[in-house]
């Protein structure tokens, strides 16, 4: 009976560790998504500026 209790406690502790790790990964993925969107927006502005500069010099 003691081994069963020890097993259940260790299994629960293992599931808690996996749960915490998965939450940390989820938060990191959300942060990375925000960073990618911020970079995409910045590059879009710079791209439009470059296109207008090129069109101004050509025409």
HELIX and SHEET records of a PDB file:
HELIX    1   1 UNK A    2  UNK A   58  1                                  57    
END                                                                             
